Each structure stands twice: as C-alpha cells, then as structure tokens.
C-alpha cells in the first residue's frame, strides 16, 4: 500500500485554514498547516509533496513563497488559491513554477481533482527517476536488459519519446523484444496507470480483424450476438500496440488511418462516432520500406505511424549483453517456477556466447527456462541445454550451410524458386512452421497462405512431401 501524499495548507485566515486541512484530510492525504509563507518555509522539514497556498498573506505571500522554494531547490508541487480580482497574480505564479491555480471560494470538486492530478504527476516523476537510476546502475530499462552501446542508444530514445503522445514504429527481427520496447514506452509515459493492450494482426483472421480492433454492435454481422468493445476502447487513455502491422488487410489499414487522424472511432454496425484517447504503437519484423513498395503497408499509414522509429538489433549483434540478460532471466525464472538456481556456470555462458541465436532473445529465454526447470538448485550447465543445441551455431556453420543449400537452375520461375526455398526451410526445421517463418523473415500467417497456395499436389515428385508441420 502506497504512502499517502503529504499536503501543506498555507492560509492566513484561520477558519479557512482549518476547513481546508480537514477537507483534504478526509480524502486520505496527510496534512500540515501554516499561517503564511514564513511558517511554511520553517515547516519544510515535514517534507510536503504538495503545497496549497493562498496568494495574499502577511509577512510572505504566495509569490514570494514560490520564489523561495525555487531557491532552496525544493521539489514541492504548488497549487495557488486566488481571489477573483487576483487572476493576474495567479498567472504570474504559474510562470514561476506553480502547478495550477484555483479561484476562491474554493470548489471542493475542483480542488480534489487538482490534487489527484498533481499526485499522479509526482508519482510518475518518481517512477521515472527510479527507472533512470536503475538504468544508470544496472543497464536495465523496465523489461529490457543490456548495457551495450546499441541498447543504451535505444534506452536514450525510449526515455525521450515515452513522455510524449506520438506514434512509434518498432522494427526488428522476430524475438528481438519489440513488445518489450512498447511496454517500456507505456511504463515510462503518463499513461502508465491505464491499460496496455497488444494485438497481433497476423494472428487474427481477416474476417474478424476489424471487429477485434474497432469493436462491433449487436447484429452487425452473422455471429455478432452482443455488443463488443474493440482494442481501441479497451486501451482507452492507455497504449495500444499493433504488432505485425504489415499483416493487417489494406482496407482495415485505411480505417485505422482515419481513426489516428480524426481521433474518432465507429464500431462495426454503428452510425455514431465516439472520441478515443489512445496512444498507438506499431511493430513489424519486416522492412517497412519494402512492405510499402510491395503494397502490404499503406504509405500514408506508414508515415503516420513512423513519427519515431526504434529498431531492435538481433541478439547476434550485441552478444556482450548475453551475460546480463541471462542473469535477469534466471532470476525471473526462479520467481516464476519457485526455484533457487544460483546462476550459470562459466562453460555454459561461453557456449551461449558462441551461438548466433537466430530466434534472438525469445529463443534465449526458452533455452534458459528449460535449463532452470531441469537443474534443480545447481548452477545451469551445458548438460542442461536442449539436445542438438548449437547445430546452427559456429561449430557446425559450414556443414549446415552445405546441407541447407537450395539449388535453383536457370529458367526456374521466381514462384517456383520461392516454393523450393520454403520447402527446404521447413525440412531443415523438422517442419516447425513458426521456426521456418522466422528464418524466412515472414509471418506465420504468410507461411500458412503460401502453403495453401502451393498445395501438396504441386510438390515435385523428387521432393519429399511436406506435412503441415508443427507450430512450436
């Protein structure tokens, strides 16, 4: 349970002073009273978070109190109370650092709302400072871990962009942590107390994606048995991540663009538009420029989303972060599975550093989770690695390259060459479609569509028949 915010009331009129203190205390705040600015400065050792002060007082008025607070570098949030004829003084107070002003006689609802907003602002600022300190000391930003130059550049960009309301396009290979970046942007923003909603555009059938994102009214289509809120409404005042944005149907992209520009939403089957307040982030494992050129991503939507771009590097490009990432993962898995694994032995760590991690951080996490479950209370060792681990690493890179070569003769069509590549990749992954899609740099949905397009009957007789494959 969090500690109540401390609020000091500064007012020279005794009855008003005690009345305000009693009112504010009834809202759950700790309160202290001061008769003027001089007494308020004397009581700063009480460490108030918010000061509510009258402007006109003897000895030291509200403006002078504000000036003195800035000199002693006090981080109090100041709300000033002003009589109807002193608005100019209130505006001046805002210019020198006051958070807000409220006219007398004080409206209780307005005061309570102002104090609630000021408290939220202070909590956000404290959270940001703790996060920055943790980043400086450990190289950890929210769920992201790493102290390399590449990761520190990403942290710096996240810290700059997070407090704003602009859209961000997050790019990078599958498994690099794009959703973690989105969560960090949300956690470091003023929207932190509100929902974070992530939707994978590649995992939703085309016939349902508009309903999932925009919501629908009862009876708007077959099977719409009741009114349903979409992802935008679920994320109201929070953050919405549209993952694999390049897999969203172009028609739906046009509707999304309109929502982003007008900040208004219309459910399927509704004639009414409703305002929405949602920060939209998008992610893709494709080259967005190539997706635009190929017609998979609307250029106008791309430019609207790509106000800022954060690119997550593959793990093989910042292997120096692996020790820190592994340490954080072991701690996380200990909590998740109720284990007491002390860490990873040096031989194991060396093997992890040698591997190229085609599945990136996601593959590393799965490997560590398996090892933690197996090793009991002992350090994680090489013998806890999955069977065949490293067959795609440096120790067998040449053999793998030869075995996985796709031979394409002159005269082969582009479609046939693509089919051969997909078939060979599926065979190399033991028909694991999720892994094959990652290697090919396409989404699982695209791979499904390609397999349906080819059909088993089109496989050449000299190629092995490829079953639908596993997705794990």
N, C-alpha and C positions, 0 to 999 in steps of 0.2 A: 504494500500500500504506500503510495507516494506521500511525502510530507506536504501539508497544506502550505500554500504560498503565504508569505508574511507581507502584510499591508499596513503602512503607517498613514494615519489620517492627520493632516495638518490644517487646523482651522482655529481662528481666534475667538469665534462665538461659541461659548461653552455648550449650550444646548444642541447646536448643530453638530459640534464635535462628537459629543456622546451619542447622539442619534445615529450619525453615520457609522461610528465604530460598532454600535450594536447591530445595525442593519448588515454591515459587511461580515461581522462575526457569524450571523445567522446563516450565511451562505457557505460556511465551512472554512473561512480564512482565519489565520491568526492575525490579530490587530494590535496596534500600539497607537497612542495618541500624542500629539504635540500641539502646543498653542500658537506657535509661529515658526518661521524658518530657523531661528537661532536654536530653539529647543529641538527641532527636527535634526539639525546637524549634530547636536550633543548626543542624540539617541541613535546615531548611525551604527554604533557597535551592536545594536539589536539585529542588524543586517536585514533590513526590509528588502523585499524583491520589488515591490510596487509602492510608490508614494502618491497619495491622492491629496493635493494641496489647493487651498484657496489662493487666489492671486493677491487680493488686497488684505494685508495683515500688518500690524505694528512691528517695529524693530527690523524684521527682514521679510519682505513679501515673496510671493511665489516665483517671480522672475529672478530675484536675487538668489533664492534657494537653488534654482536650476543652474545658475552660473557657478555657484559654489560647489555643487555636486560634480560639475564637469571638471573643476579644478582638482578635486580630490580623486578623480577618475573612478567615481562610484558608478556601478552598472545598473542602478535602480531604473525602473520604468516609471515615468512620471505622468500622471493624469492631473490636469488642472481644472479647477472649478471657477467659473467666472459669472459675474452678474451680467444682466442683459446689456448694460452700457459699456462693457469692457471687452468686446469681441476683438478689437484691435490688439489689446494686450495678450489675449489668448493666441492669436495668430503669431504674434512675436514669440510667445513661449514655444509654439510648435517649431519655429525656425531655429531656436537654440536647443532643441532636443526633446521637447515634450512629446509623449506618445499620442495624446488626444486631449480634447477639452470638452467639458460638459457645462451647459448653462444652468444657473440657479433659477428657481428652485430645482433641486436635483431630481430627475426622473429615475426611480429605482430600477426600472427595466433597462433603461439605457446604461446606467452605472453598472449593473450586473453583467450586461453583455460586454461592455468595455473591459471590465476586469477579467472576464473569461477569455477574451481575445488576447489581452496583454499576457495573461498567464500562459496561454498556448504558445505565444511568441517566445516567451522566455524559456519554456520547456524545449522548444525546437532549437533555440540558440545553444542551450546547454548540451543537447544531444549532439549537435554539430561539433561543438568544442571537444567533447569526449571522443567523438569519431576521429577528429583531426589529430588529437593526441595519440590515440591508438595507432593511427596510420604512421605518425612520425616514429613511434617507438617500435612497432612490430611489422609494418608493411601490410596491414590488414585494413581493408575498407569494406565494412559490412560483411557480406558473404564472400567477397573477393580476397584472395590471398596472393601475395607476391611482392618482392622488393626489387625486382629488376627495373632497368630503365624503361622498358616498354610498359610495364604495369604502372610505374609511378606516373608516366605521362597520361595514362588512362585515368588514374585516380585524380590527377590535377584537372582534367577535362570534366570528369563527373562532378567534382566539387564546384566548378564554375557554372555548369549547366543546371545542376539539380535544383537550386532555389527558384529558377525561372519556370515559366509555363510553356516553353517552346517544345515542339516535337523533336524527337531524336530518332535517327535511323541507326540501328546497331547491326553491324555486319561481322562476318567471320564464319569459319568452318563449323560444322556440327560438333557439339560437345565442347566448344571453347568457353562457354559461360555467358552467352548473350542474355539469357534471362536473369542471371545474377547481376549483370550491369543494370538491367531495367529495375530490378528490386533495389539496388543501391541508389539509383536516381530517385526512386519513390521514397526510400527511407531518409534521404537527406533533403527532402523537399518539405514545404509547409503542408503538403497533402498526406504526410506520414500517418496521421491518425485515421485517415479514411481508407477505403478498400483499395487493394491492388488486385486487379483481375487480369489473368493471362489467358489468351485463347490461341490455339494452334490452328491457323487457317487451313493447313494441309490435312488436318485430321477430321474436318467436318465435310460431309457430302455437299456438293454444290446446291442441291435442292433445299438444304437446311441452313446454309451459312448466313443468309440474310436474316432469318428468324433468330439465329443464335446471337447475332451481333446487334440487330436493331429491335428485336422483340416482335411480338405479333398480338393481334386481337383475337378473341374467340371467334371461330368460324371463318378466319381469313383464308384458310386453305384446308384441304382434307386432312383430318387428324388434329386440327387446332381446336381442342376441346375446351380450352380455357385461355384466358389472357396470360401472356408470359412476358416478363421483362427480359430485355436483351443485355448483352455485356456492357453497353454504354450506361444503361440505367443502374446495373449492379455496381458499376465503378463510379457512380455519381460523387463528385467532389474529390475523387481519388485519381488513380492512374490505370489506364488500360494498355496492355501490351498486345499487339497484334503480331504474333510470331509467324514466320514463313509468309510474309505479306505477299510475296510473289506468287503464291499458290491460290490467292483469292481470285475468284472469277472477275473478269474485267468489268462486267455490268455492276457487280457489287462494289468494285473499286470506285466507280462513278458516284454511287450513292454515299460511300464513305467520304469522298472528297467534299461533297455538298455539306455533310454534317460538320466536317472540320472547318469549312469556310463560314457557314451560317451559324454554327453552334446551336442548331435545332435538329430535333430527331422526330421522325414519324414512324411509328410501328407499322408492320405489315397489316393491311386491312383497316388502318385508321385514317381519318381525314384531318386529324389535328396534329399540329407540330408542337413539340414541347422543348423548352430550352434545356441544354445539357452543359454541365460544367465538368469536363473530364480532360485530363492530360493524356494525349495519345503518344505512345512509343511504338515503334515497329522494329522488327528484326528479320533478317534473311541470311541464309547461308550461301546465297548466290551472289554473283557480281551484279549489283543493281543496274549499272550502265548496260550490261549485256541483256538483262531482263527487260529493260526499256526498249532496247534495239530489237529484241525478239518478240515484242508485243505482249509479254507476260505481265508487265508492270506499266501502268499508265504514266506517261511522263509528267503530267500535271500533278498527280498524286505523289510521285517520287519527289518532285521539287517541294511539295507542301510538307512532306514528312522529313525530308533531309535538311532541315534547318541546321542541325548539327549531326555529324557522323562520328560514331565511336566504333572503331574497328578492333575486334578482339584477335590477337595473334594466335596462331596454332601453338600448342604446347612445345613442339619441337623447336620453336624459335626463341623460347625463354626457359630452357631446361634448368637454368640456375635457380628458378623458383620451385622446382620439384621438392627439395627437402622441406621448405616451409609449408608447401601445400599438403604434403604427406603428413607432417606433424599435426596440422589443423584437422585433416581428415581422420586421423587415428583418434584424436580427442572427441571428434564428433561421433564417430562410430562407437566409441566407448560409452558415451551417453545414450546413444540410440539403442544399443544392444545390451546394456548393462555389463560391460566388460571392464577389465583393468589392464589392458595391454600397455606396457611401458613405452613402446615405440618401435622403431625399425632398426634392425642391425645393419652395420656398415656394408656388408656384402649385398644385402637386399637393396639398399639405397643405391649402390653402384649399378646394379642391374637395372633398376628403374631409370637411372640417368642415361643408360646406354640405349634404351628403347626409344623409338621415334613417336610413339603414341598417335597412330592415325585417328583414333577416336577421341583424342585430346583429353581434357580434364574429366569428361564424363567416363571415359574408359579407365582412367587412373582411379577415379572414385570407386568404380565397380570392382577393380582389382584389389584395392585396399579394403573395401568392405568384406569381400570374400576372405581375405587373409586374416582380418581381425576376428571373424567368426571362427576360423579354424585354429588359431594359435593359442587360445585359452588366455593364460596370464603371462605367456612368454613373449619376448620381442618377435616381431614379424620377421621371418627369414625367407630365403629363396625357396625353400621347400613348401612354402605356403602359396606360391604362385600357381596360377591355373596351368593345367597340362598344355604343353606346346607354347607356353608364353615366350615371346621374343622371336617367333618364327618369321615375323615381319620386321624384326629389328636388324641391327647392323650385322649380327653374326651369321645371318642367312640371307642377306640382302641380294647377293649375286644369284644364288640358287632360285630365290623367289622370283627375281626379275626374269630369269630364263623360263621358269615354269609358267609364268603368267603372261607370256608374250602373246599378243593377238596378231596373227598373220593375215594381212589384207592384200589380195592380189590386185594388180592394175585392172581396172574395169569394174571393180566392185562398187555398187552404188553406196551413197552415203547412208541410206536407211539400212542396208544390209550390214555395213561396217559397224553401225551403231548397235544392231541386233547382236552381232558377234561379240562385241565388247561387253554387252550386258550379260550374255550367256556365259562368257568366260569369267566375268567377275563373280557371278552367282556361284559358279563351280568352285572358284577359289575361296569363297566364304562358306563352303558347305551348305549352300542355298539359304544363307541367312540374309533375308532381303533388307533388313534395317542396316546391317553392316555393309552390304553391297551398295545401297543408296548413298551411304556416307563416302565410300571410296569413289563412286562415280560423280559425286558432287551434285546429286539431285535429291529431291524429296522422295520419301517413301510413297507418297501419292502418285508422283510422276512415274516411279518404277512400276507400280501397280498398273497404271494406264498403259505403259509400254508393253507389259506382259500380256495384257488383254488384247492390245492391238496386234501383237505378233501371233498369239495363239499357238498352242502346242503343235498344231498341224503344220505350221510353217517352219518348224525346226528342220534343218538339213539332216538327211539320213546319217551322215557321218559325224553328227554331233550328238552327244548324249541328251536324252530327254531331260528337261529341267522341271522338277516339280515346283509347285507354287512357293516352296521354301519356308523357312522359319522367320519369325519377326522378333527374335530375342537374341 
